[in-house]
Amino acid sequence: MDKTIFDDLHIFEMANNHQGDIAHGLAIIDAAAELARRHGVKAAVKLQFRELDSFIHPAARGRSDIKHIGRFESTRLDAEDFRTLLKGIREQGLVRVVTPFDEPSVELCSALGVEILKVASCSATDWPLLQAIAAAGKPVIASTGGLSIYQIDNLVTFLSKRVPALAIMHCVSLYPTPPEQHSMNFMSKMAKRYPYVSIGYSGHEPPDNTEVVTVAIAKGARLLERHFGVPTDTITLNGYSMNPQQADAWLAASARARSICGVGQEKPVSEAESRSLLELQRGVFARRLIKQGEPIERDDVYFAMPCEEGQLTSGQFGQYRTHYVASRDYAPDAAVFEEHQNDSLSKLRGILHDAKGQLYEAGIALGEDITIEVSHHYGLERCREVGCVLVNSINRDEYCNKFLIMLPGQRHPHHKHEKKEETFHVLWGDLEVDLEGDIVHLEAGDKLLVERGQLHAFRSETGCIFGEISTRSIRSDSYYADPAIAALDPLERKTIVESW
């Protein structure tokens, strides 16, 4: 499912069919386009379609005592009017989004080339309509205002299997929404519960409020939606719709929030940040005269600031189990500039920390009754390039269960098993398997059978955790295609550790 269509999408929703006035609707489109250009964002304008002749029961037509009937009827637009508005949206370079409230409106959306369909909160349990929307074969955005988690589960399960891309919007159907009713932490729950769809936020807070959008971005919202309009001498906006000035502040706030949150979930460390830390770190200094060629022991040095560029730090001296030998003479109180080298233990510890971190990110608990193997087919120094971490969970006479953890960019070389048959079950991340020359791409939930004697290799672009369910595992039953690996004893290409 391609979710990129929703990335950083800002949706300007125009309810009430722009008061039923085409000229006013086009003015709103122009205002939205100007804001999108000013802020350099990907933006959409959303319309609403209803086939009123069939949508409203004959006995209810023209009645003012039933909520919404008068508003819908007074803002009626025909198909040609909608075509004019959609043309205006396209000509301004904006994405066209429509909320259809009945099946004829879904057909109209398809006929007019609408790019994205929206499911309103009130339609999220309307299964005949949902079936029609799914059958249209377009990306879908669905709001969740007023829905229970069970209803959202049903909605996501149904649509995610039937549409090319799906976004779910956290939404509160109170107009305007009071601050204490937003429940923004629920977005974090949705992101974990539905990792295969995009999570967004559709807001109904007062239009001057820019705090909620910053929280939405911080909670991971990939797309945003707000009601938007242009007031005139005769048109007054409601209490939850933004005018252009308020929308300008909303877009600026979302941009600031994205800048603060950063790109992705990695933590870049700038040169300036590293330099500022170095200025506060302690360096290693000679306590006595140290001659070139002498070993440098802990009692031979002391730690103090400032630490010079390139000088050995107290952290490096204390963490790495390196036996330092003086490469020059050091007078008492002289800064020590020996190069530190990561030893095997430090490399192994880093690999295990990364593997355990991926398990935590994926929310996978393996328990304590396990053994861990770090495979390093070309040596521990190349393990992040070639290798994996194997967690042995169960190995009985007739069956075995392991978990394999691939670090980002890591690959496992070609090999086969004569006695073991295995099935890979991807739990998290991405996995590419070369099975007898056929390249198979797997994602979370996918399974792949590897039969006895089949030559296979695998790699991961972003990191992967997958289960290996197999017949009994025998250490000597891995036959590698590379003679250099095949010549190794299994314990030469593995390091076994008792715990994390």
Helices and strands as residue ranges (DSSP letters): G 4-6, E 9-13, G 15-20, H 22-39, E 42-49, H 52-55, G 58-60, H 69-74, H 79-91, E 95-100, H 103-111, E 116-119, G 121-123, H 127-135, E 140-143, H 149-160, E 166-171, G 179-181, H 186-193, E 198-203, H 211-218, E 223-227, H 244-261, H 271-278, E 283-286, E 295-296, G 298-300, E 301-304, H 314-319, E 324-325, H 344-362, E 371-375, G 380-382, E 388-395, E 400-406, E 411-416, E 422-435, E 438-443, E 447-450, E 456-459, E 464-470, E 479-480, H 483-486, G 490-492, E 494-497
